[in-house]
Amino acid sequence: ELREFWGNLNAPVQDWKLPPIPNEALLNHFKRNDLRWAIASHGGRDALSYRLGGAPIIPGRWADAVLVEQVKKILDPNNPASIGLSPFYPPVAPHMKREWARSVQHRKELFNNSTRTQQDYVGNARTKIAFSGLGD
């Protein structure tokens, strides 16, 4: 299953090598909850690596993960799997993208409401005079 995962991302593993176990960021980005479940059901990455005879584990820290051969292949700009990935920033999980979109929309609404309130408060010159007690 791990070989298939890397093969589908155009980053195949040689037959004589053990396929690396992907980190959470990659599994989330590629929506591979089935692999997440399988890894967890085998006791996690370390336990699975031990069971597979010392399979390498893709580090969780993105700055370290981008140094691994398989991740470099995925990040190649000519690889269609690289869409949405950056060597500088870790991938964002789909549920966090939704949360971020909601957060941005909420901030826009707050900003628009505060702008409207400021405009209502400022008003025009005639309104200011009327409220100051200096008007008609």
matplotlib code that plots the C-alpha trace (Angstrom):
import matplotlib.pyplot as plt

x = [0.0, 2.9, 4.5, 1.2, 0.9, 4.3, 3.8, 0.5, 2.4, 5.0, 7.6, 8.0, 10.3, 12.8, 11.8, 14.9, 14.1, 11.6, 9.0, 9.0, 6.1, 4.5, 3.9, 0.5, 0.9, 1.2, -1.5, -3.9, -3.0, -3.6, -6.7, -5.4, -7.4, -7.2, -3.4, -3.7, -6.1, -3.8, -0.7, -2.6, -4.0, -0.4, 0.7, 1.8, 4.7, 7.5, 5.8, 5.0, 8.6, 9.9, 7.4, 8.5, 12.1, 13.2, 11.3, 12.2, 9.8, 9.1, 9.8, 6.9, 8.7, 8.3, 11.8, 13.2, 10.6, 11.6, 15.1, 13.8, 14.1, 10.4, 9.2, 11.7, 10.2, 6.7, 7.8, 9.3, 7.5, 7.0, 5.1, 1.3, 1.2, 3.1, 0.1, -0.7, 2.6, 5.5, 9.1, 8.9, 5.5, 3.9, 0.7, -2.5, -5.0, -8.4, -10.3, -7.9, -8.4, -12.2, -11.6, -9.2, -11.8, -14.5, -12.1, -11.3, -15.0, -15.6, -12.9, -14.2, -17.7, -16.2, -14.3, -17.3, -19.4, -16.8, -16.4, -20.1, -20.2, -17.4, -19.1, -22.4, -20.5, -18.6, -21.6, -21.5, -20.7, -24.3, -25.0, -21.9, -23.2, -26.6, -25.3, -22.8, -25.5, -24.2, -26.7, -30.1]
y = [0.0, 2.4, 1.6, 2.4, 5.7, 6.9, 5.5, 7.4, 10.6, 10.0, 9.3, 5.5, 3.5, 1.0, -2.6, -3.2, -0.3, -0.1, 2.5, 5.4, 6.0, 9.3, 12.0, 13.3, 16.5, 14.4, 12.0, 14.9, 16.8, 13.8, 12.8, 9.4, 8.7, 5.0, 5.0, 7.1, 4.5, 1.6, 3.2, 3.9, 0.4, -1.0, 1.1, 4.3, 5.1, 3.8, 0.5, 0.1, 0.9, -1.7, -4.3, -3.5, -4.1, -0.5, 1.4, 5.1, 7.5, 10.9, 13.5, 15.4, 18.7, 20.0, 21.6, 18.1, 16.3, 18.2, 16.7, 13.2, 11.8, 10.9, 14.3, 16.0, 14.0, 15.1, 18.8, 18.7, 21.5, 19.1, 16.6, 17.2, 16.0, 19.1, 21.3, 23.0, 22.0, 24.3, 23.4, 26.3, 25.9, 22.6, 21.5, 22.5, 19.8, 20.1, 20.7, 23.5, 25.1, 25.1, 26.6, 29.3, 30.2, 30.6, 32.6, 34.9, 35.4, 36.1, 38.8, 40.4, 40.6, 42.1, 44.6, 45.6, 45.9, 48.1, 50.2, 50.7, 51.7, 54.2, 55.7, 56.0, 57.6, 60.1, 61.0, 64.2, 67.7, 68.7, 65.8, 66.7, 70.3, 69.1, 66.8, 69.3, 71.6, 74.4, 73.7, 75.3]
z = [0.0, 0.8, -2.6, -4.3, -2.4, -3.6, -7.1, -7.5, -6.6, -9.3, -6.7, -7.0, -4.6, -6.0, -5.4, -3.3, -1.0, 1.8, 1.1, 3.6, 5.9, 5.1, 7.7, 8.8, 6.6, 3.4, 4.3, 5.1, 2.0, -0.2, 1.8, 2.5, 5.7, 4.9, 5.3, 8.4, 9.9, 8.8, 10.3, 13.6, 13.7, 13.5, 16.5, 14.8, 12.5, 14.8, 15.4, 11.7, 10.7, 13.1, 11.8, 8.2, 9.1, 9.6, 6.9, 6.9, 8.4, 6.7, 9.5, 10.8, 10.6, 7.1, 6.9, 7.5, 5.4, 2.2, 2.4, 1.9, -1.6, -2.0, -0.9, -3.2, -6.1, -5.1, -4.9, -8.4, -10.3, -13.3, -11.0, -11.1, -7.5, -6.5, -6.9, -3.6, -2.1, -1.3, -0.2, 2.3, 3.9, 5.2, 3.5, 5.1, 6.0, 4.2, 7.4, 8.3, 4.8, 5.5, 9.0, 7.5, 4.8, 7.5, 9.6, 6.7, 5.9, 9.5, 9.6, 6.5, 8.1, 11.2, 9.2, 7.1, 10.3, 12.0, 8.8, 8.6, 12.3, 11.8, 8.8, 10.7, 13.6, 11.4, 9.3, 7.2, 8.2, 8.6, 11.0, 13.1, 13.5, 14.5, 17.1, 18.5, 19.6, 17.2, 14.4, 13.7]

ax = plt.figure().add_subplot(projection="3d")
ax.plot(x, y, z, "-o")
ax.set_aspect("equal")
plt.show()
